[in-house]
Amino acid sequence: MFKAKVKPEVLKEIVEIIATLVDEAKFSIEKTRLVIKAVDPAHVAMVELSISKGGFEEFKADESELGVDIDKVKEVLRLAKPGDDISIEHNEERNQLVFQVGNITRRMSLVDTTGISDPKVPNLTLPVVVSVRTEELRQGIRASESVSDHIALTATSDGFEMASEGDTDSVDLKLPKDLLEELECKEEVRSLFPLDYFSNMIKAISTSTVVTMRMGNDYPVKMEFSIAGGKGEVTYLLAPRIESE
């Protein structure tokens, strides 16, 4: 059994965060929360999202797993008007999710979960912590997109830097320590990442959100942030591109 009511803006946050990596996802329904874990087809990036029942207007559930087509949920969101709540119910007999938006009822067939991977988030010990607002990261991404398809993230005890270098041009964004929300860094670390993945992840995060990045030298970057007014938590993990000597 799964029955919930949610604000469109909360469902939109969930959908946009997951849609950066996959078209279909396994929704693990627990009695007190919803958990979604997904890894992109190339196994370059993964996401773990958890939202407590407090992030919903209503939430009643038994433990279950639902395979959901994310693009179809986007279609449901387009039906919502300002002030609408979206009701969601699992019809077990027909194996459908039933969405109620205003006077519209949208029935959606569920996806077989056996073909959907269930990734485990690796337990990484990353030495550096940098917390920065989304709009700063977006500015660095906008500057980099015309220069290169990779972006280097560097942290020192003095601040944080995003840089891209192409064949003829380069660009960097430097944020000194006093412009960061948090900085824990004893020694310089640097890793290079595919810009398209990094960009899509950051663009899926709401403006003014504080993103906490955990970093190491040539290690994945772990990005953590809150959603649904603090009732949900998200972790993105992005693998580095190891630079040749």
QUIFEN-V336901 format. One record per residue. N is the residue number from 0. RES is the residue in one letter. PSI is psi in radians with two decimals (999 if undefined). Layout:
N_RES_PSI ; N_RES_PSI
//
This chain:
0_M_2.31 ; 1_F_2.15 ; 2_K_2.21 ; 3_A_2.78 ; 4_K_2.35 ; 5_V_2.59 ; 6_K_2.47 ; 7_P_-0.64 ; 8_E_-0.54 ; 9_V_-0.80 ; 10_L_-0.64 ; 11_K_-0.73 ; 12_E_-0.84 ; 13_I_-0.86 ; 14_V_-0.79 ; 15_E_-0.66 ; 16_I_-0.76 ; 17_I_-0.66 ; 18_A_-0.28 ; 19_T_-0.41 ; 20_L_-0.61 ; 21_V_2.80 ; 22_D_-0.43 ; 23_E_2.53 ; 24_A_2.68 ; 25_K_2.07 ; 26_F_1.95 ; 27_S_1.92 ; 28_I_2.14 ; 29_E_3.00 ; 30_K_-0.51 ; 31_T_0.06 ; 32_R_2.92 ; 33_L_2.31 ; 34_V_2.32 ; 35_I_2.22 ; 36_K_2.38 ; 37_A_2.61 ; 38_V_2.47 ; 39_D_2.79 ; 40_P_-0.53 ; 41_A_-0.04 ; 42_H_0.64 ; 43_V_-0.54 ; 44_A_2.70 ; 45_M_2.87 ; 46_V_2.51 ; 47_E_2.13 ; 48_L_2.35 ; 49_S_2.25 ; 50_I_2.20 ; 51_S_2.89 ; 52_K_-0.39 ; 53_G_-0.28 ; 54_G_-0.12 ; 55_F_2.74 ; 56_E_-0.64 ; 57_E_2.62 ; 58_F_1.98 ; 59_K_2.23 ; 60_A_2.58 ; 61_D_2.85 ; 62_E_2.28 ; 63_S_2.95 ; 64_E_2.26 ; 65_L_2.24 ; 66_G_2.05 ; 67_V_2.34 ; 68_D_1.94 ; 69_I_-0.63 ; 70_D_-0.61 ; 71_K_-0.59 ; 72_V_-0.60 ; 73_K_-0.68 ; 74_E_-0.68 ; 75_V_-0.75 ; 76_L_-0.57 ; 77_R_-0.30 ; 78_L_-0.31 ; 79_A_2.39 ; 80_K_2.82 ; 81_P_2.31 ; 82_G_-0.23 ; 83_D_2.50 ; 84_D_2.65 ; 85_I_2.09 ; 86_S_2.43 ; 87_I_2.31 ; 88_E_2.44 ; 89_H_2.05 ; 90_N_1.72 ; 91_E_-0.59 ; 92_E_-0.73 ; 93_R_-0.04 ; 94_N_0.93 ; 95_Q_2.69 ; 96_L_2.30 ; 97_V_2.08 ; 98_F_2.36 ; 99_Q_2.06 ; 100_V_1.88 ; 101_G_-2.15 ; 102_N_0.12 ; 103_I_2.34 ; 104_T_2.15 ; 105_R_2.07 ; 106_R_2.29 ; 107_M_2.14 ; 108_S_2.47 ; 109_L_2.74 ; 110_V_2.51 ; 111_D_2.12 ; 112_T_-0.20 ; 113_T_-0.47 ; 114_G_0.06 ; 115_I_2.20 ; 116_S_2.66 ; 117_D_1.37 ; 118_P_2.65 ; 119_K_2.27 ; 120_V_2.11 ; 121_P_2.53 ; 122_N_1.55 ; 123_L_2.39 ; 124_T_1.81 ; 125_L_2.24 ; 126_P_-0.32 ; 127_V_2.43 ; 128_V_2.18 ; 129_V_2.15 ; 130_S_2.23 ; 131_V_2.67 ; 132_R_2.57 ; 133_T_-0.71 ; 134_E_-0.52 ; 135_E_-0.76 ; 136_L_-0.71 ; 137_R_-0.64 ; 138_Q_-0.77 ; 139_G_-0.65 ; 140_I_-0.79 ; 141_R_-0.69 ; 142_A_-0.55 ; 143_S_-0.45 ; 144_E_-0.48 ; 145_S_0.00 ; 146_V_-0.76 ; 147_S_2.92 ; 148_D_0.20 ; 149_H_2.75 ; 150_I_2.36 ; 151_A_2.30 ; 152_L_2.18 ; 153_T_2.38 ; 154_A_2.41 ; 155_T_3.11 ; 156_S_-0.25 ; 157_D_-0.33 ; 158_G_-2.84 ; 159_F_2.48 ; 160_E_2.43 ; 161_M_2.28 ; 162_A_2.52 ; 163_S_2.46 ; 164_E_2.12 ; 165_G_-2.87 ; 166_D_-0.63 ; 167_T_-0.42 ; 168_D_2.82 ; 169_S_2.79 ; 170_V_2.56 ; 171_D_2.62 ; 172_L_2.10 ; 173_K_2.21 ; 174_L_1.89 ; 175_P_2.87 ; 176_K_-0.65 ; 177_D_-0.18 ; 178_L_-0.03 ; 179_L_2.66 ; 180_E_-0.54 ; 181_E_2.54 ; 182_L_2.08 ; 183_E_1.82 ; 184_C_2.01 ; 185_K_-0.47 ; 186_E_2.69 ; 187_E_2.38 ; 188_V_2.63 ; 189_R_2.38 ; 190_S_2.62 ; 191_L_2.40 ; 192_F_2.68 ; 193_P_2.20 ; 194_L_-0.63 ; 195_D_-0.75 ; 196_Y_-0.87 ; 197_F_-0.75 ; 198_S_-0.83 ; 199_N_-0.67 ; 200_M_-0.87 ; 201_I_-0.66 ; 202_K_-0.37 ; 203_A_-0.19 ; 204_I_2.39 ; 205_S_2.55 ; 206_T_2.56 ; 207_S_0.03 ; 208_T_2.47 ; 209_V_2.13 ; 210_V_2.20 ; 211_T_2.05 ; 212_M_2.26 ; 213_R_2.22 ; 214_M_2.81 ; 215_G_-3.08 ; 216_N_2.03 ; 217_D_0.64 ; 218_Y_2.82 ; 219_P_2.68 ; 220_V_2.33 ; 221_K_2.06 ; 222_M_2.17 ; 223_E_2.40 ; 224_F_2.87 ; 225_S_2.67 ; 226_I_3.07 ; 227_A_0.81 ; 228_G_0.58 ; 229_G_0.01 ; 230_K_-0.10 ; 231_G_2.69 ; 232_E_2.47 ; 233_V_2.45 ; 234_T_2.13 ; 235_Y_2.51 ; 236_L_2.20 ; 237_L_2.19 ; 238_A_2.55 ; 239_P_2.84 ; 240_R_2.08 ; 241_I_2.10 ; 242_E_2.40 ; 243_S_2.63 ; 244_E_999
//
